[in-house]
Structure formats: C-alpha cells, structure tokens
C-alpha cells in the first residue's frame, strides 16, 4: 500500500495501526506508538514525523516480504532434500 502524503483522509489511527502491523511482522513484538499532535508521533520512545513514519512502514513491509520469500525458498529446498533422502 502506498500512502498519499498530502492526503488528509489518512487518519492518525490508520497510520498507527499500519505501523503496528508492519512492526509486528518483522520484529514479532508489539510496537508502542502514540499520536502526539499534527503530524508527529511517539514511536518506541522516539518522536517521529508522519512522513518518516510512512517511509518506515514501507521499509518494514518490504523487509517482511523478503523474509517471507526467503522462508518459502528454504521450504522448497528442504522438501527437495527430503525427497532425495527418501530415494
């Protein structure tokens, strides 16, 4: 999902939910995020601007996707090795 930066329809709660999901997928733990005011958020003890948060959500999602692909590749290789052992 790509965020329209100037789109005022993206609510702070939606941004926080998206970050929590992306963070959870990568780090397997809960993120602590709160909306401070305007475009500023408190993320795991650090004050972050909304634009930076959008980039971080994108980065985390890409990282989670790479991990998912790597895991799938390993699974295929492991199944192939198991078949060869059974020959």
C-alpha positions in Angstrom: 0.0 0.0 0.0 1.3 3.4 -0.9 0.4 6.4 1.2 -0.6 9.7 -0.4 1.4 12.1 1.8 -0.8 15.1 1.2 -4.0 13.1 1.6 -5.7 14.4 4.7 -8.0 11.3 4.8 -5.3 9.1 6.3 -6.2 9.3 9.9 -3.6 9.1 12.7 -5.3 5.8 13.9 -4.8 4.3 10.5 -1.2 5.3 10.4 -0.6 3.8 13.9 -2.4 0.6 13.0 -0.4 0.2 9.8 2.9 0.7 11.7 1.9 -1.7 14.5 1.1 -4.4 11.9 4.3 -3.9 9.9 6.5 -3.7 13.1 4.8 -6.9 14.4 5.5 -8.8 11.1 9.2 -8.0 11.3 10.1 -7.9 15.0 7.5 -10.3 16.4 6.7 -7.9 19.3 4.3 -5.0 19.9 5.3 -1.5 18.9 4.5 1.4 21.2 3.1 4.3 19.2 1.0 7.3 20.1 -0.1 10.3 18.1 1.2 13.5 19.7 -0.1 16.4 17.6 -0.5 17.4 14.0 2.0 15.2 12.1 4.1 14.0 15.0 4.1 10.6 16.7 5.9 9.0 19.6 7.3 5.6 18.3 9.1 3.4 20.8 10.2 6.4 22.8 11.3 8.5 19.8 9.5 11.4 18.3 8.9 10.8 14.6 7.3 12.9 11.8 4.4 11.4 9.8 6.5 11.3 6.5 9.3 9.4 8.2 6.7 7.0 9.7 5.3 6.4 6.2 8.8 5.5 4.9 9.4 3.2 7.9 6.1 1.4 7.3 7.1 0.8 3.7 10.6 -0.3 4.7 9.2 -2.8 7.3 6.7 -4.2 4.8 9.4 -4.8 2.2 11.6 -6.4 4.8 8.7 -8.7 5.9 8.0 -9.6 2.3 11.7 -10.5 1.7 11.7 -12.7 4.8 8.5 -14.4 3.6 10.1 -15.2 0.2 13.3 -16.4 1.8 11.3 -18.7 4.1 9.4 -20.0 1.2 12.6 -20.7 -0.7 14.0 -22.6 2.2 10.9 -24.6 2.5 11.1 -25.7 -1.1 14.8 -26.6 -0.7 14.0 -28.6 2.4 11.2 -30.5 0.7 13.6 -31.3 -2.2 16.2 -32.6 0.2 13.7 -34.8 2.0 12.6 -36.3 -1.3 16.2 -37.1 -2.3 16.8 -38.7 1.1 13.8 -41.0 0.5 15.1 -42.3 -2.8 
